[in-house]
Structures are given as structure tokens and as C-alpha cells.
Amino acid sequence: MQAINGLYEAAMGDVPRKLFEKIHSKAPHLRLRDVAAYRDYLSRYGPKVDVPERTKDNVKAGQCRLEGNQFYHKQMQSFALEKYIESVCWATEDSKDLGMAYANCSAVLFSAREYEFTLLAIALAKKHHYPDELMPKLLKRESECKLMIAGGHSGCRPNKVSPFKLNVSANPKIPFLADGITMKVLPGYGRSMVAERGFEAGDVILEEELTACSVNRAKKYLLCQCCAYTMDASPVPCVRCASVVYCSKECRQVDMKVVHRFECGIGEKLDHISYGAARIGVRMFFRGLTLFNDDVDKMMEFCKAHKRSGSDPFSLDYTRTSGIADEGNITLEEFKVFHQTSIPEINLKKDFTRVQAALYYLILMDHAPVASLFVTDAQKDFMLHCIHDYIRTALFLANLETQKLYTIAAICNHACIPNTFAITSDGRMVFVVLRRIQPNEQILTSYNIMHVEGDMGHDNPYARQLAMQFKCICPVCKPAGSRVANSNAPLPIPSGDVDELRRKLFGGDGPEGQLVTLRRFMQQYGHLHPDHPLFDTYIRKYRAGLMQVYLYYVDNAHRARAAIDAEVEEATNRQK
Ligand SMILES: C[S@@+](CC[C@H](N)C(=O)[O-])C[C@H]1O[C@@H](n2cnc3c(N)ncnc32)[C@H](O)[C@@H]1O
């Protein structure tokens, strides 16, 4: 068989799906056999993943800058920034190329009026050998930035408090979740998030930081490898490879400690195996290994003692842990919850996960930092099976579109017309109630979270992708159409109220005013949804408004300020 190289593009990242069709035509006896049979077959007959790795290269850094400049001159700023970030990744630590790439980032950020980030990029350019002869231009930009900030054009929003903070009483053990929400196992759905008390439209019931993510190849220079934060900031590259980038030094440190030390040097090959959330499985495996201080036998013992018998994330006590930022890793308890997740039979019958796991295994075992830890056959088999299990768990629990895994939010099931809106931006998930939820009602979000303007709809390609995962039994899709969809029926809402709503929505009220109006409307009439299709318009408007206002309050500039302060402190210490 040919080596795997370039198939990725042809198959939109679906190497294993295409490959397993090929494998099965050549070796039909493999179908649904243990993953070890796939490993043995692939290691014997190939194909071998043959993709060049990206090691630091200043020539490539220069090429990316030139490509970025072309976009910049065509006013295609986001493409320019992506190229400049890539340039940062290729450049060696001691080169002028690094300083120049940061300076170019600063030009884009300045034109986007991100003054704090511009200052940060300038500080990094100066620190990283930006050429003296070009310095006057950079200093001019720096002083213009300071003037803009002094003139009140800061991206920081010190006086505004985001309305997307938990606004109901919190669970005593899970402070980022509303009190009065529990996990129940419901027929057809499995684990489900259920309200024990009523919630109103506008209640913010969850505000969770992600547990793990995987950044797909197409976005590798756009998202932080560790926390999935959008790279509008000043990029922090891996010091060794040119394959990953981080939003901060802290993220680089954390990722290096828990995962990247195993993946650095084989990142391109690993990226080639899966386009989607499967890689989260590999990353969770290494996070587990890190929890056991790389002691494979200890991890094996633990995993053997804790069978995949089902788990309850609501049993976790987050008040006893300080979270990923401080610890640099998930806790053992959180890892156990992931490890013990039970998966429906249908998800176990997918061959492509076996091919994925076998390919990951073969690449990893060809890499000294991993191979040196897995020596005996038992240890090697453990790694293979564990990675396979975790790939399946990740595909079951993570959002396939955003490739992010949240421990608590993952329990929430999907509805095509949900009662709660899941907003995800960067590495944070927020649940806002869209219409009244009664005690004992299930909390449901649409997994199609990126398509704010539309509910799932069965013609939506993402809906088809989901349909491969499970057969939807939400109130809209349940057989025999439990939804009373009668577009001719008059809405039982006084016409004066509808006119008033329309006037406010379309009469120039700002997004925040619109939100207040919509929330009141939903509180009063939300129970009519989804019974009347006309109502969808308002729900959609409400969701779009929530997203718009949410993004307005995302205040990333304070992160840039903190990073600038840290740079200044570091420079002062260096001078001492
Ligand atoms: C992210 S998990 C949600 C938690 C899951 N119920 C559990 O037991 O852990 C996604 C899985 O839940 C189930 N699920 C979610 N929404 C569903 C729906 N509307 N209809 C049927 N199954 C659903 C499917 O098995 C799906 O693959």
C-alpha cells in the first residue's frame, strides 16, 4: 500500500475512513476485530504515515511574512495575521525573523484597533531582535497606540460587567453550575442534565472552562493548542517545532508538561490522522500518563481497577481543586470520570476508530519519548487499547464541530429546538436559558452551536454528521411528530404585544436593549415554543442577540495588558 501523504487533502481529513475501506477490501477478516489486529496488519503491510515534520526554519519564516504582506496589502487582515503567526512559529528563537514576524502581527492588530495587543506584539518584536534600522517605524506605532489608549480607545472594558455570569445560585460543589441541576439516566438519551427546579429565560446556568481540545490542521495557527483561545493575540510558539502555537506562555508551559512533550516532533504526522475530535482521545491519554508521573504500570493498575462502568461528573467537587490553570492538568477524579464513561453499543461498532488508534499507536511508538516508556508487550497493548477507548469517548462526548470537551456540559443532550442556548467562544462554554424550564424537565441545547441563525433542520450537513452519531429522539424529532406545528394557527399572543416586540427589535434598539425585550417576551410566552413555527423567528433572534452581546463583552484586552506587564517585569529582571 502507498504511504499516507496528501490523502488528507483529498479526503478532507478522513484518512482512516477512506483507508479502512481499502484495508477491508484487502483484508475483510479484520472487520470489527480487536484494534490489535488492525495494528498488526498496518505495521506489517502499511501504509506508513509519511508526512514531513515542521522544524524551525528562518527561510520559511521569511516566505510566510511575504505571503502575509500580500494579504495585508489586499486588506485581507485575518489571512495576513494567520501567515504572520505561522512566520512566528517557523522562526528560530535567536533570529531577527522572529522579531519581524511579531512586528508584522502588530501592524495587523493596529489596523484592527486592538491597541493592547499591538503593544504586546511590539514588546515581543523588540525582545526578539527586531532590526535597529527598522525600529523607528515600530516606535512610531507604539506611541500612536499609547495615544489611542490614553484617548479612551482601549479594548479593556473595566466598567462593564458581562451579563453572562451565573445569575442564579450556584451548586456548592460545582461553582460554575446552577444549583438545582442534576444528572439522570433517561431512556434513549443515556446520561442527561435535568432541572430539579424551574429556570427562567435569561438565566445563566453554566459557565465552564474546557477540559481538553484538539485543534484541527486547518486552524493550527489560529487557535491556541492548549485552551482553544482564538489567536488574535501575540502568538507564543513551541520552542522546538513549528507545528503548534499558544496564546500565552502559561498555555505553552501547561501543554508542554501534560501533552506536547510527547507529540513535539511528530505533530504533523499525528495531525494527518484525524480531522476531528479523535485527537482529544490521544491528548487525554497523555494527560492521564502525566497524572501518574509517566509511570505506565501505575496507570495500567488504575485503569484496570476502574472499569468503564459509567460515571457521574456531578459527583466531582471542584471546590477542592484549583483547576487546569494552577495544576497544569486535570485532576485524577476528573480523569476517572472521563475514563469510566460508558458508550452506547452503536458507537463501539465503528471500524474507523480502530484504524485511527492503530495509526496513532504506530506513529507514537516510532517516537523515542513515547517508545521509551512503553517497553513490555503488556504496556504496549495497554497504550493501544487505552488510546482506542479514549478516541471513542472523545468522539462521544466532545462537540464534533468545535472539537472541545467540557466535563459537565458534555452531559447535556441535543434537541433540534432546544430550551437552552450553548454559547462557546474560546475555551469557555456558557448555557443561557431560552425559555422557561419546568422542574424535572431535561436541559437541552443544540449541538449545532455555531449556526446561531438556524436550528438544526434536517437539510443541514452538520445534522447529517450528527445523524451518523445517533438517531435523534428530541421532542421535535420523536416519531409521529410530537411537535404541534401548525403554521396557520394564530399565535395566542395579543397582537399588541407582538407589534411592540417588533417595534423594539427592528426600531433601532441596541443589542442589549433588544436582549432585555426578548428575554421579557420569552419569559411571558416562551412556553409556546416550539409548538408554533412562527415563534422560531423570535427564538432565533434571541439566540443571535445573545451571541452578539456575549462577544461584545468578551474582554480579551486585559489578557494583553497582563502579558505586557509580565514582559516589562521580565525585561526589568533581565537588566538587574
Ligand atoms: C455529548 S453526549 C451527551 C451525554 C450522553 N447522553 C451520555 O450518556 O454521556 C452525546 C450522546 O448523547 C446521546 N444523545 C444526545 N442527544 C440525543 C438525542 N437528541 N437523541 C438521542 N440521543 C442523544 C447520543 O448517544 C450522543 O452520541
The ligand as an SDF file (V2000), in Angstrom:
LIG
                    3D

 27 29  0  0  0  0  0  0  0  0999 V2000
  -22.3070   14.5770   24.4310 C   0  0  0  0  0  0  0  0  0  0  0  0
  -23.0860   13.0780   24.7360 S   0  0  0  0  0  0  0  0  0  0  0  0
  -24.3690   13.5530   25.8320 C   0  0  0  0  0  0  0  0  0  0  0  0
  -24.3500   12.7410   27.0970 C   0  0  0  0  0  0  0  0  0  0  0  0
  -24.7360   11.3010   26.8870 C   0  0  0  0  0  0  0  0  0  0  0  0
  -26.1790   11.1640   26.8860 N   0  0  0  0  0  0  0  0  0  0  0  0
  -24.1140   10.3910   27.9360 C   0  0  0  0  0  0  0  0  0  0  0  0
  -24.7280    9.3710   28.2780 O   0  0  0  0  0  0  0  0  0  0  0  0
  -22.9940   10.6490   28.3640 O   0  0  0  0  0  0  0  0  0  0  0  0
  -23.8280   12.8110   23.2040 C   0  0  0  0  0  0  0  0  0  0  0  0
  -24.5510   11.4940   23.1020 C   0  0  0  0  0  0  0  0  0  0  0  0
  -25.7790   11.5460   23.8480 O   0  0  0  0  0  0  0  0  0  0  0  0
  -26.8400   10.9000   23.1370 C   0  0  0  0  0  0  0  0  0  0  0  0
  -27.8090   11.9340   22.7100 N   0  0  0  0  0  0  0  0  0  0  0  0
  -27.7090   13.2610   22.8500 C   0  0  0  0  0  0  0  0  0  0  0  0
  -28.7790   13.8880   22.3570 N   0  0  0  0  0  0  0  0  0  0  0  0
  -29.5710   12.9490   21.8590 C   0  0  0  0  0  0  0  0  0  0  0  0
  -30.8080   12.9840   21.1880 C   0  0  0  0  0  0  0  0  0  0  0  0
  -31.4400   14.1200   20.9250 N   0  0  0  0  0  0  0  0  0  0  0  0
  -31.3470   11.8020   20.7980 N   0  0  0  0  0  0  0  0  0  0  0  0
  -30.7120   10.6270   21.0610 C   0  0  0  0  0  0  0  0  0  0  0  0
  -29.5430   10.5190   21.6820 N   0  0  0  0  0  0  0  0  0  0  0  0
  -28.9760   11.6650   22.0910 C   0  0  0  0  0  0  0  0  0  0  0  0
  -26.1640   10.2650   21.9230 C   0  0  0  0  0  0  0  0  0  0  0  0
  -25.7670    8.9600   22.2860 O   0  0  0  0  0  0  0  0  0  0  0  0
  -24.9610   11.1390   21.6990 C   0  0  0  0  0  0  0  0  0  0  0  0
  -23.9380   10.4660   20.9960 O   0  0  0  0  0  0  0  0  0  0  0  0
  1  2  1  0
  2  3  1  0
  2 10  1  0
  3  4  1  0
  4  5  1  0
  5  6  1  0
  5  7  1  0
  7  8  2  0
  7  9  1  0
 10 11  1  0
 11 12  1  0
 11 26  1  0
 12 13  1  0
 13 14  1  0
 13 24  1  0
 14 15  1  0
 14 23  1  0
 15 16  2  0
 16 17  1  0
 17 18  1  0
 17 23  2  0
 18 19  1  0
 18 20  2  0
 20 21  1  0
 21 22  2  0
 22 23  1  0
 24 25  1  0
 24 26  1  0
 26 27  1  0
M  CHG  2   2   1   9  -1
M  END
$$$$
